[in-house]
């Protein structure tokens, strides 16, 4: 019973410590100038609190190639740190000065907002466009089915 009480007190203290931390929400972009069809990494990171669901804002001129999340919780010498990151790999599909709009998330009842970012996408011809999925047999959902030949004949024993 004493162990259960110690665990409860430990969790309560951790929650209080996390509530006292400053919470920040930032965006980091893997470059501010990319070629058309090149990919760029974008990370939205919350420090000081765990957050709920995050939805990537609509980003014109880019397509999402992949995404993942990571969380980190550390307690060293009584100092608690917590981080949650939402990572995206985007492909530029339009040239010009494109805007990564401000993103927002609600943490502990408070709305946090990142700053808007700009990426210049240049059409330099270094990177070829990706294959079109509709016409490429490698991306077809159902591969062609081979028909088996019907065997007929006389069997002798």
C-alpha positions as CSV (number, residue, x, y, z in Angstrom):
1,X,0.0,0.0,0.0
2,X,2.9,2.3,0.7
3,X,4.3,1.7,-2.8
4,X,0.9,2.7,-4.3
5,X,0.9,5.9,-2.3
6,X,4.5,6.7,-3.3
7,X,3.6,6.2,-7.0
8,X,0.6,8.5,-6.6
9,X,2.6,11.2,-5.0
10,X,5.3,10.9,-7.6
11,X,2.8,11.2,-10.4
12,X,1.1,14.2,-8.7
13,X,4.5,16.0,-8.3
14,X,5.4,15.3,-12.0
15,X,2.0,16.8,-13.1
16,X,2.6,19.9,-11.0
17,X,6.1,20.4,-12.3
18,X,4.9,20.0,-15.9
19,X,2.1,22.5,-15.4
20,X,4.7,25.1,-14.1
21,X,6.9,24.8,-17.2
22,X,6.8,27.3,-20.0
23,X,5.1,25.7,-23.0
24,X,6.4,26.6,-26.5
25,X,5.2,25.5,-30.0
26,X,7.7,26.0,-32.8
27,X,8.2,25.1,-36.5
28,X,11.5,24.2,-38.0
29,X,12.0,23.9,-41.8
30,X,14.9,22.0,-43.4
31,X,15.7,24.8,-45.8
32,X,14.1,28.0,-47.2
33,X,15.0,27.4,-50.8
34,X,14.3,24.1,-52.7
35,X,14.0,22.9,-56.3
36,X,10.7,22.0,-57.8
37,X,9.9,18.4,-56.9
38,X,12.5,18.3,-54.2
39,X,11.5,17.3,-50.7
40,X,11.8,19.4,-47.5
41,X,11.4,18.3,-43.9
42,X,9.2,20.3,-41.5
43,X,8.9,19.8,-37.8
44,X,6.3,21.2,-35.4
45,X,7.5,20.8,-31.9
46,X,5.9,21.3,-28.5
47,X,8.1,21.7,-25.5
48,X,6.9,21.7,-21.9
49,X,3.7,19.8,-22.3
50,X,2.2,16.8,-24.0
51,X,-0.4,17.8,-26.5
52,X,-3.3,16.1,-28.1
53,X,-4.0,15.7,-31.8
54,X,-2.2,18.1,-34.2
55,X,-3.5,18.6,-37.8
56,X,-1.1,19.9,-40.4
57,X,-2.6,23.1,-41.9
58,X,-3.3,23.1,-45.7
59,X,-0.1,24.0,-47.4
60,X,-0.5,25.1,-51.0
61,X,2.1,24.0,-53.5
62,X,3.3,20.9,-51.5
63,X,2.2,17.3,-51.1
64,X,2.8,15.2,-48.0
65,X,5.2,12.3,-48.7
66,X,5.4,11.0,-45.1
67,X,4.8,11.9,-41.5
68,X,5.6,10.6,-38.0
69,X,5.4,11.7,-34.4
70,X,7.9,11.4,-31.5
71,X,7.6,12.0,-27.8
72,X,10.3,12.5,-25.2
73,X,10.0,12.6,-21.4
74,X,13.0,13.1,-19.1
75,X,13.5,13.5,-15.4
76,X,17.1,14.2,-14.4
77,X,18.0,15.4,-10.9
78,X,14.4,16.6,-10.4
79,X,14.2,18.6,-13.6
80,X,11.5,17.4,-15.9
81,X,11.5,18.0,-19.6
82,X,8.9,16.9,-22.1
83,X,8.7,17.3,-25.9
84,X,6.4,16.1,-28.7
85,X,7.3,16.5,-32.4
86,X,5.2,16.1,-35.5
87,X,7.5,15.6,-38.5
88,X,6.5,15.8,-42.2
89,X,8.4,15.3,-45.5
90,X,6.8,17.5,-48.2
91,X,7.4,17.6,-51.9
92,X,7.3,20.9,-53.7
93,X,4.9,20.6,-56.7
94,X,4.6,24.3,-57.5
95,X,7.3,27.0,-58.0
96,X,7.5,30.5,-56.6
97,X,7.5,31.9,-53.1
98,X,5.3,29.5,-51.1
99,X,3.9,30.0,-47.6
100,X,3.8,27.5,-44.7
101,X,0.9,29.0,-42.8
102,X,0.9,29.4,-39.1
103,X,-0.2,26.2,-37.3
104,X,-2.0,26.1,-34.0
105,X,-2.6,23.5,-31.2
106,X,-4.5,23.7,-27.9
107,X,-2.4,22.7,-24.9
108,X,-3.9,22.8,-21.3
109,X,-6.8,24.9,-22.6
110,X,-4.4,27.5,-24.2
111,X,-4.0,27.9,-28.0
112,X,-0.4,28.1,-29.2
113,X,0.4,29.3,-32.7
114,X,3.6,29.1,-34.8
115,X,4.9,31.8,-37.1
116,X,4.2,31.7,-40.8
117,X,7.2,30.6,-42.9
118,X,8.2,31.1,-46.5
119,X,10.0,28.7,-48.8
120,X,11.2,29.7,-52.3
121,X,10.7,26.9,-54.8
122,X,12.8,27.3,-57.9
123,X,12.3,25.6,-61.2
124,X,15.8,24.7,-62.2
125,X,15.3,21.3,-63.9
126,X,17.7,19.5,-61.5
127,X,15.0,17.2,-60.3
128,X,12.6,15.4,-62.6
129,X,8.9,15.1,-61.7
130,X,7.8,12.0,-59.8
131,X,6.1,9.3,-61.8
132,X,2.3,9.7,-62.2
133,X,0.7,7.0,-60.1
134,X,-2.3,6.6,-62.4
135,X,-0.3,5.5,-65.4
136,X,2.5,3.7,-63.7
137,X,1.9,-0.1,-63.2
138,X,4.2,0.0,-60.2
139,X,1.7,2.0,-58.3
140,X,-1.5,0.1,-59.4
141,X,-3.5,-1.1,-56.4
142,X,-4.3,-4.5,-57.9
143,X,-1.6,-6.2,-59.9
144,X,-2.7,-8.1,-63.1
145,X,-3.9,-11.6,-62.4
146,X,-2.4,-14.4,-64.6
147,X,-5.0,-16.8,-65.9
148,X,-4.2,-20.5,-65.5
149,X,-4.5,-22.6,-68.6
150,X,-7.1,-25.3,-68.5
151,X,-5.5,-28.7,-69.0
152,X,-7.4,-31.3,-70.8
153,X,-6.3,-34.7,-72.0
154,X,-6.4,-38.4,-71.5
155,X,-4.8,-39.9,-68.5
156,X,-3.4,-43.4,-68.9
157,X,-2.5,-45.6,-66.0
